[in-house]
Amino acid sequence: MSAHIRAATLGALAGATLGAPLRGRKGFRKLDFYEPIPSRMAQSEALEAWLVWSRHVRAEKSPQTISQSMLANWSYPIDESAFGLANASKGLGSPISGSFANPLPTGSQAIGRAIYWGLAFHGKPDVAAEHAYFDASIDHAGDGVWGPVALARVLALSRPGRSLTDIVRIATASLPKESAIIQALPLILQSLPNPDGAREIRQSLPSKLGIADPLDAVLSACWALVGLLRGNGDFEASVLVTAGCGGASGQSTLACGAIAGALSGTVPEPWTKPLGKEFVCGHGLRSLDPPKTVEEFVGLVVHDSEQYGAPIPAKTDGQAQADSPDDGDEAAAEPQQSFAMSEELGELLAREPNESIMELAGVRVSVQFIDPPIVRPGTTLRMSLKFTNTGDEAAKLATALAVPEGWEIATKLSTIELRPGQSSSFPAVVKPPSAHTSTFKNLRLNVNKHELVIPIFGSQLWYHVGPFVNHEGSGFDREFPAETNIALGQVFNARSDLPVEWTAEHFPGVVFDVEPLFMTGPGVLYLYANARFEKAGKYKLVVASGVGVIVWINGEKVLWYHDTHTPVPRPTSPYLVEFTVDGEFTILIKTLRNRQPVPALSIYFLAEDGTLATPVEFQPLKTGAAI
């Protein structure tokens, strides 16, 4: 087993290095080799996560606590990871940390991370997939989780001699039926007979799937599969096609290189020599010393695979190898059923990601949020607390839930006794005071002598007014009276002579559903807030609209664009602006709706280091207040 695990690890290193310079490309590019030819391996946040996962596995920690290991040892707040890390730092664990208040849940950041699980648990596809699920769920949801899980299962079952038909079957069997990757696979297979099929599918697939984000995990998984299928088992041909597809090429080509290395059992020396001898590491690892050399890194992964994986039985002489996905008769020797997920894994992937899981010595505590973990003043939040004895002996647990001063609570938590493997659940309902304004509070769950934190996020107090008239986008350049008269009690003449005034709205933050405020017609809407950061400094603001926005901070116009499109709310142009505040600041946003309904408006702040920055307080609007 060691030879093809070694090849897979080298393939991942080569793939990450080949794909890194091509990240973000939207078209297909025919490649012949590294461009440019490197003198050392490319730094990869995904490969550095492998070091964290290795420590996690060697410490015999459960997959449910992977988010805790990431938070302790890995800090790269890039794109969607900024939201997952922010949630985890507050106390929300996987899987809810990836789905809550995350405008980029189907990004590709977990694709390369998941490959480790397919290597460490090689021959154990469902164990690999379970770990990949809790890994990807730290900062993703939906296909942002399902894609990495599928690739982890593919790699866990990849070995020399495995047919391309097998690869397609494993991928298909590893995905929920609602996954967009399932929709894409027939289109990919149809493109294979065409000599220019890679370019064709690269150009057509995003629009056919309705995906505007070139860094989407669906596309990354598809580009990895396109490379593997068109490469027909050849390492070089496979990675060149995948890297040529661009997008999140550092992630997709890492995955393709690992799987192609495992299938071929070797990586050609011209592809490994430019990687150099030094293992190149960034600055995001914490309390963990990385290996000094590439060889040391490869040895670490091989060791984990030998320790935690299982040999895959070789095919018998009577089992024919299929050369391509079209060789259905030959492939019938190994039926699709042999690659199916376990029932437990299928249920895990289909489950709503509304849990946060914590572990004590011998006890697993699951907090299931029946309502999202965010409260508006005077509203209730329901949850279910589940305690599971994971130890070998009976356990007696004295439990209690404490809430902040002024909050109300209803629960039947009590002292419970659990046999090994036994679970017990208790409902709980909490309610903040009607004047609650904080954006964050902790509940405290006591279990014997331990205290666990259950984070509850407060809503953001914004004010809105409108909709005003917008004929064919003409409202973008028109200044309405509300724009310079921000005060309670002022009445304005809106669309259809409707009288409107500034009205308070408690939004959850990050993702703002403003479509109902337009009342099913074209219009102009203003949003206003008076907020405060914990400290003064430089910040970045992202406002992503599908039509257009104008943004004023402290009365200064800082951001504007007018363009009907499908928004991809990443911190890039035209959505991004940087600004400096002393702490408290005002923000006014003008946004539009044309004839078609508008997608959710994404509004979030980042600190200088890229971490998510949430204002700690939103102030009520006072009569006579103005920018």
LORO-590744 format. One record per residue (C-alpha): x, y, z; residue number from 0. Coordinates in steps of 0.1 Angstrom, whole numbers, m for minus. Each point is the difference from the previous one (the first is absolute). Layout:
% LORO-590744
((X Y Z) NUM)
...
% end
This chain:
% LORO-590744
((0 0 0) 0)
((28 24 8) 1)
((12 5 m36) 2)
((m33 14 m14) 3)
((m6 20 32) 4)
((34 15 m5) 5)
((m8 7 m37) 6)
((m34 15 10) 7)
((17 24 25) 8)
((26 11 m25) 9)
((m28 4 m25) 10)
((m18 23 24) 11)
((31 21 4) 12)
((6 2 m37) 13)
((m37 7 m7) 14)
((m1 28 25) 15)
((31 16 m14) 16)
((m12 m3 m36) 17)
((m34 14 8) 18)
((10 29 23) 19)
((10 26 m27) 20)
((m33 m7 m20) 21)
((m24 7 28) 22)
((m29 21 m11) 23)
((3 m6 m38) 24)
((m35 m3 m16) 25)
((10 m15 m33) 26)
((18 m32 m10) 27)
((38 2 m7) 28)
((20 m28 m16) 29)
((30 m8 21) 30)
((32 m20 m7) 31)
((17 2 34) 32)
((3 23 30) 33)
((m5 37 m10) 34)
((23 14 13) 35)
((24 m28 9) 36)
((4 2 38) 37)
((32 m4 20) 38)
((m20 m12 30) 39)
((m35 m12 9) 40)
((m28 26 2) 41)
((m12 8 35) 42)
((m35 m15 5) 43)
((m24 7 29) 44)
((m17 m34 m8) 45)
((33 m19 4) 46)
((7 17 32) 47)
((m34 m11 13) 48)
((12 m36 m6) 49)
((25 6 28) 50)
((m28 10 23) 51)
((m21 m30 m10) 52)
((30 m23 6) 53)
((4 13 35) 54)
((m38 m4 5) 55)
((0 m36 m12) 56)
((31 m10 20) 57)
((m16 15 32) 58)
((m29 m24 m7) 59)
((m25 29 0) 60)
((m35 m5 m15) 61)
((m10 15 m34) 62)
((m27 21 18) 63)
((28 20 16) 64)
((20 8 m31) 65)
((m11 37 2) 66)
((16 3 34) 67)
((33 m12 m15) 68)
((m2 24 m29) 69)
((m7 29 24) 70)
((29 m9 21) 71)
((26 m6 m28) 72)
((m11 15 m33) 73)
((m9 36 m7) 74)
((m4 10 m37) 75)
((m31 22 m2) 76)
((m3 m2 m38) 77)
((m34 5 m16) 78)
((m25 m24 17) 79)
((25 m11 26) 80)
((m3 34 16) 81)
((m36 m7 8) 82)
((6 m35 13) 83)
((29 10 21) 84)
((m20 29 15) 85)
((m28 m23 9) 86)
((23 m26 15) 87)
((19 27 20) 88)
((m34 10 16) 89)
((m7 m36 9) 90)
((m20 m13 m29) 91)
((14 m34 m11) 92)
((m4 m20 m32) 93)
((m23 m5 m18) 94)
((m20 31 8) 95)
((31 23 m1) 96)
((1 m4 m38) 97)
((m37 7 m8) 98)
((m7 29 25) 99)
((4 35 m13) 100)
((22 m11 m29) 101)
((m6 16 m34) 102)
((26 m24 m16) 103)
((m11 m35 12) 104)
((9 m17 m33) 105)
((35 13 m4) 106)
((30 m24 m7) 107)
((22 5 31) 108)
((m7 m35 13) 109)
((7 m19 m32) 110)
((38 m2 6) 111)
((m4 m6 38) 112)
((m23 m30 m6) 113)
((26 m18 m20) 114)
((19 m8 32) 115)
((m29 m20 14) 116)
((0 m22 m31) 117)
((37 m7 5) 118)
((0 m5 38) 119)
((m30 m23 m2) 120)
((8 m16 m33) 121)
((m21 m31 m4) 122)
((m26 14 24) 123)
((m21 23 m22) 124)
((m28 7 25) 125)
((24 8 28) 126)
((18 23 m23) 127)
((m33 16 m11) 128)
((m12 5 35) 129)
((32 19 9) 130)
((m2 20 m32) 131)
((m36 9 8) 132)
((8 15 34) 133)
((31 17 m15) 134)
((m18 16 m30) 135)
((m30 9 22) 136)
((23 24 20) 137)
((m4 26 m27) 138)
((m23 m15 m26) 139)
((m35 m15 m6) 140)
((m18 m18 m28) 141)
((23 m8 m30) 142)
((28 18 19) 143)
((m1 m31 22) 144)
((m12 m27 m24) 145)
((28 7 m25) 146)
((28 m5 24) 147)
((m17 m31 15) 148)
((m3 m16 m34) 149)
((36 7 m9) 150)
((11 m14 34) 151)
((m19 m32 m8) 152)
((14 m2 m35) 153)
((35 2 13) 154)
((m6 m24 28) 155)
((m9 m26 m26) 156)
((26 10 m26) 157)
((29 m23 m8) 158)
((20 m12 m30) 159)
((m23 m19 m23) 160)
((m32 17 10) 161)
((m20 8 m31) 162)
((m14 33 m11) 163)
((m35 m15 1) 164)
((7 m7 37) 165)
((9 36 6) 166)
((m32 13 m15) 167)
((m20 m26 20) 168)
((17 8 33) 169)
((m6 37 m6) 170)
((m36 m5 m8) 171)
((m6 m23 29) 172)
((16 26 24) 173)
((m24 28 m7) 174)
((m36 9 10) 175)
((m23 0 m30) 176)
((m6 37 4) 177)
((37 8 m6) 178)
((8 21 m30) 179)
((30 m23 m7) 180)
((m25 m28 m7) 181)
((m15 22 m27) 182)
((34 8 m14) 183)
((13 m36 m4) 184)
((m21 m9 m31) 185)
((11 32 m17) 186)
((37 m7 8) 187)
((m3 m36 m14) 188)
((m17 13 m32) 189)
((30 23 m6) 190)
((26 m28 2) 191)
((m1 m11 m37) 192)
((6 35 m12) 193)
((38 7 m4) 194)
((m7 36 12) 195)
((m24 m12 27) 196)
((19 14 29) 197)
((m2 35 m14) 198)
((m36 m5 m10) 199)
((m12 m12 34) 200)
((21 27 18) 201)
((m18 27 m20) 202)
((m35 m15 2) 203)
((m4 m17 34) 204)
((m2 31 23) 205)
((m29 15 m20) 206)
((m18 m33 m3) 207)
((2 m5 37) 208)
((m8 37 7) 209)
((32 6 20) 210)
((15 34 m2) 211)
((28 m5 25) 212)
((32 m14 m17) 213)
((12 m12 34) 214)
((m31 m21 7) 215)
((6 m35 14) 216)
((m23 m15 m26) 217)
((22 13 m28) 218)
((32 m10 18) 219)
((m11 m35 5) 220)
((m11 m2 m36) 221)
((33 13 m13) 222)
((18 m26 21) 223)
((m22 m27 m16) 224)
((4 14 m35) 225)
((37 m2 4) 226)
((m1 m36 13) 227)
((m23 m12 m27) 228)
((17 18 m29) 229)
((34 m10 13) 230)
((m11 m37 m1) 231)
((22 m9 30) 232)
((31 19 m11) 233)
((12 24 27) 234)
((14 27 m22) 235)
((m29 1 m24) 236)
((m25 1 29) 237)
((15 29 20) 238)
((7 21 m31) 239)
((m37 m1 m10) 240)
((m12 8 35) 241)
((24 28 5) 242)
((m9 14 m34) 243)
((m37 3 12) 244)
((11 28 24) 245)
((m25 10 27) 246)
((12 m13 34) 247)
((28 m18 m18) 248)
((22 m2 31) 249)
((m27 m22 16) 250)
((m13 m19 m30) 251)
((35 m9 m14) 252)
((11 m10 35) 253)
((m29 m25 1) 254)
((5 m12 m36) 255)
((38 m4 6) 256)
((m6 m21 31) 257)
((m26 m23 m16) 258)
((20 m3 m33) 259)
((32 m9 21) 260)
((m19 m26 19) 261)
((m15 m15 m33) 262)
((33 m1 m18) 263)
((22 m9 30) 264)
((26 25 m10) 265)
((7 37 m8) 266)
((26 6 m27) 267)
((33 14 12) 268)
((m3 32 m22) 269)
((m31 9 21) 270)
((16 m5 34) 271)
((35 15 m6) 272)
((m13 36 m2) 273)
((m17 m4 34) 274)
((34 3 16) 275)
((10 m15 33) 276)
((m14 26 25) 277)
((m36 m2 12) 278)
((m13 35 m5) 279)
((m24 12 27) 280)
((m20 33 5) 281)
((m7 18 32) 282)
((m34 m14 9) 283)
((11 m30 21) 284)
((m2 4 38) 285)
((17 m21 26) 286)
((12 m25 m26) 287)
((34 m4 m15) 288)
((m2 m9 m37) 289)
((24 m25 m16) 290)
((31 14 m14) 291)
((2 m20 m32) 292)
((m24 m13 m26) 293)
((13 m35 8) 294)
((m9 4 36) 295)
((m35 12 m10) 296)
((m5 m30 m23) 297)
((12 m24 28) 298)
((m25 15 24) 299)
((m29 m7 m23) 300)
((12 m35 m9) 301)
((4 m8 37) 302)
((m36 11 7) 303)
((m13 m21 m29) 304)
((18 m31 12) 305)
((m11 6 36) 306)
((m37 9 m6) 307)
((m9 m13 m35) 308)
((m7 m35 m13) 309)
((12 m19 m30) 310)
((m24 m1 m29) 311)
((m4 m36 m13) 312)
((14 m3 m35) 313)
((m23 m10 m28) 314)
((m1 m36 m10) 315)
((11 m12 m34) 316)
((m37 m4 m9) 317)
((m7 37 5) 318)
((6 19 m31) 319)
((14 35 0) 320)
((m20 26 m18) 321)
((20 26 m19) 322)
((m27 27 m2) 323)
((m34 7 14) 324)
((m15 m13 m33) 325)
((12 m35 5) 326)
((m32 m10 18) 327)
((2 m38 m7) 328)
((35 m4 14) 329)
((m8 22 30) 330)
((m29 m22 9) 331)
((24 m23 18) 332)
((1 25 29) 333)
((m36 12 6) 334)
((m8 36 11) 335)
((m14 m13 33) 336)
((36 m8 13) 337)
((7 38 1) 338)
((m32 11 17) 339)
((2 20 32) 340)
((m11 m14 33) 341)
((m35 9 11) 342)
((14 19 29) 343)
((22 21 m23) 344)
((m29 7 m23) 345)
((m21 12 29) 346)
((29 22 12) 347)
((3 18 m34) 348)
((m38 4 m3) 349)
((m4 14 35) 350)
((m6 37 5) 351)
((34 15 13) 352)
((m15 16 31) 353)
((21 m16 27) 354)
((30 11 20) 355)
((19 m29 16) 356)
((23 2 30) 357)
((18 m27 19) 358)
((11 m5 36) 359)
((18 m30 15) 360)
((m24 m28 m10) 361)
((m29 22 m8) 362)
((m12 15 m33) 363)
((m23 30 2) 364)
((m20 9 m31) 365)
((m19 33 m2) 366)
((m26 m2 m27) 367)
((m14 34 m9) 368)
((m36 m4 m10) 369)
((1 37 m7) 370)
((31 16 m14) 371)
((24 11 29) 372)
((m10 37 m4) 373)
((m26 19 20) 374)
((m20 32 m5) 375)
((m11 20 30) 376)
((m29 m17 18) 377)
((0 m31 m23) 378)
((6 m36 11) 379)
((27 m24 m11) 380)
((m6 m38 2) 381)
((27 m26 3) 382)
((5 m36 10) 383)
((29 m11 22) 384)
((12 m36 m5) 385)
((24 m18 23) 386)
((17 m32 m11) 387)
((22 m22 22) 388)
((30 m9 m23) 389)
((20 m16 29) 390)
((2 m36 11) 391)
((m17 4 33) 392)
((m33 14 13) 393)
((0 38 5) 394)
((m20 23 23) 395)
((m4 35 m13) 396)
((m12 30 19) 397)
((m11 25 m27) 398)
((m12 36 1) 399)
((m4 28 m25) 400)
((7 36 10) 401)
((m11 31 m20) 402)
((11 36 1) 403)
((m17 24 24) 404)
((m35 10 m11) 405)
((m5 m30 m23) 406)
((m27 m26 5) 407)
((5 m37 m2) 408)
((m22 m31 0) 409)
((16 m35 2) 410)
((m3 m33 19) 411)
((38 m6 2) 412)
((8 m22 30) 413)
((25 m25 13) 414)
((0 m30 m23) 415)
((17 m34 0) 416)
((11 m15 m32) 417)
((13 m35 m9) 418)
((29 m3 m25) 419)
((m13 11 m34) 420)
((m33 13 15) 421)
((m14 35 m9) 422)
((m25 23 16) 423)
((m15 32 m14) 424)
((m16 31 16) 425)
((m18 29 m17) 426)
((8 35 9) 427)
((m15 34 m9) 428)
((17 33 7) 429)
((m12 36 m5) 430)
((20 32 2) 431)
((m15 32 14) 432)
((m20 23 m22) 433)
((27 26 0) 434)
((28 m24 m9) 435)
((26 18 m22) 436)
((32 m20 3) 437)
((11 m20 m31) 438)
((13 m29 20) 439)
((m6 m17 33) 440)
((10 m34 15) 441)
((m22 m25 18) 442)
((20 m22 24) 443)
((m7 m37 2) 444)
((13 m17 32) 445)
((8 m37 m1) 446)
((13 m12 33) 447)
((31 21 6) 448)
((3 11 m37) 449)
((m15 32 m15) 450)
((m8 0 m38) 451)
((m8 31 m20) 452)
((m31 2 m22) 453)
((3 31 m22) 454)
((m31 20 m9) 455)
((3 27 m26) 456)
((m20 32 3) 457)
((m17 15 m30) 458)
((12 33 m16) 459)
((m22 31 3) 460)
((m4 17 m33) 461)
((m25 25 m13) 462)
((m15 m2 m35) 463)
((m22 23 m21) 464)
((m16 m4 m34) 465)
((m6 m13 m25) 466)
((3 31 m21) 467)
((m6 2 m38) 468)
((25 m18 m22) 469)
((m8 m1 m38) 470)
((24 m22 m19) 471)
((29 8 25) 472)
((m5 38 m1) 473)
((m3 1 38) 474)
((37 m7 4) 475)
((11 35 m9) 476)
((m30 18 15) 477)
((3 15 34) 478)
((m31 m6 22) 479)
((m8 22 30) 480)
((5 m29 24) 481)
((37 m1 m11) 482)
((8 32 20) 483)
((m28 0 25) 484)
((7 m30 23) 485)
((m23 6 30) 486)
((m29 m18 17) 487)
((m34 13 m7) 488)
((7 15 m34) 489)
((m24 m11 m27) 490)
((10 m4 m36) 491)
((m20 m5 m32) 492)
((10 m34 m13) 493)
((m10 m21 m31) 494)
((m37 3 m9) 495)
((m3 30 24) 496)
((4 m24 29) 497)
((10 19 32) 498)
((31 m15 16) 499)
((24 7 29) 500)
((31 m14 15) 501)
((m9 m33 16) 502)
((20 m22 23) 503)
((9 m35 m12) 504)
((20 m26 19) 505)
((20 m18 m27) 506)
((21 m31 8) 507)
((31 16 m15) 508)
((22 m10 m30) 509)
((m29 m12 m22) 510)
((m28 25 m3) 511)
((m33 m12 m16) 512)
((m12 34 m14) 513)
((m23 m14 m27) 514)
((m31 2 23) 515)
((7 37 6) 516)
((m4 8 m37) 517)
((m36 m14 1) 518)
((3 m19 m33) 519)
((9 30 m22) 520)
((29 21 m12) 521)
((12 25 24) 522)
((28 18 20) 523)
((6 m10 36) 524)
((22 17 26) 525)
((15 m18 30) 526)
((16 19 29) 527)
((19 m10 32) 528)
((20 16 27) 529)
((24 m26 12) 530)
((31 m4 21) 531)
((31 m22 m3) 532)
((18 m12 31) 533)
((30 21 m10) 534)
((10 27 m24) 535)
((20 m9 m31) 536)
((m1 m9 m37) 537)
((m28 m22 m12) 538)
((m12 m15 m33) 539)
((m37 1 m10) 540)
((m16 m24 m25) 541)
((m34 9 m14) 542)
((m11 m25 m28) 543)
((m32 8 m19) 544)
((m14 m16 m31) 545)
((m10 34 m14) 546)
((20 28 15) 547)
((8 20 31) 548)
((13 33 13) 549)
((16 1 35) 550)
((8 29 22) 551)
((20 m4 32) 552)
((m1 30 24) 553)
((m16 20 m28) 554)
((28 m7 m25) 555)
((m9 m19 m32) 556)
((24 m29 m1) 557)
((m14 m27 m22) 558)
((m23 m1 m31) 559)
((m8 m23 m29) 560)
((m30 m5 m22) 561)
((m1 m34 m17) 562)
((m26 m27 m3) 563)
((17 m34 6) 564)
((2 m30 23) 565)
((20 13 30) 566)
((30 m20 13) 567)
((5 16 34) 568)
((38 m4 3) 569)
((22 29 12) 570)
((9 12 m35) 571)
((m10 27 m24) 572)
((m26 14 m4) 573)
((m13 m10 34) 574)
((29 10 22) 575)
((11 33 16) 576)
((24 8 28) 577)
((m6 26 27) 578)
((13 13 33) 579)
((m22 7 30) 580)
((6 10 36) 581)
((m25 m26 12) 582)
((m36 13 m4) 583)
((m11 7 m36) 584)
((m31 5 m22) 585)
((m7 m19 m32) 586)
((m26 8 m26) 587)
((m6 m25 m29) 588)
((m21 7 m30) 589)
((m10 m31 m20) 590)
((m23 m7 m29) 591)
((m25 m25 m14) 592)
((m10 m1 m36) 593)
((m28 m22 m13) 594)
((14 m33 11) 595)
((3 m10 37) 596)
((34 8 15) 597)
((23 m25 17) 598)
((9 5 36) 599)
((22 30 7) 600)
((33 m10 17) 601)
((15 25 24) 602)
((30 m8 22) 603)
((32 15 15) 604)
((35 m13 1) 605)
((29 10 22) 606)
((34 8 m16) 607)
((12 m36 4) 608)
((m31 m13 m18) 609)
((m19 m13 30) 610)
((m37 7 3) 611)
((m7 32 19) 612)
((m35 3 14) 613)
((m10 33 17) 614)
((m6 m6 37) 615)
((m30 24 2) 616)
((m26 17 m22) 617)
((m15 32 14) 618)
((m37 10 m4) 619)
((m7 28 m24) 620)
((m11 32 19) 621)
((m24 26 m12) 622)
((20 27 m18) 623)
((30 m23 m7) 624)
((17 6 m33) 625)
((32 m9 m18) 626)
% end
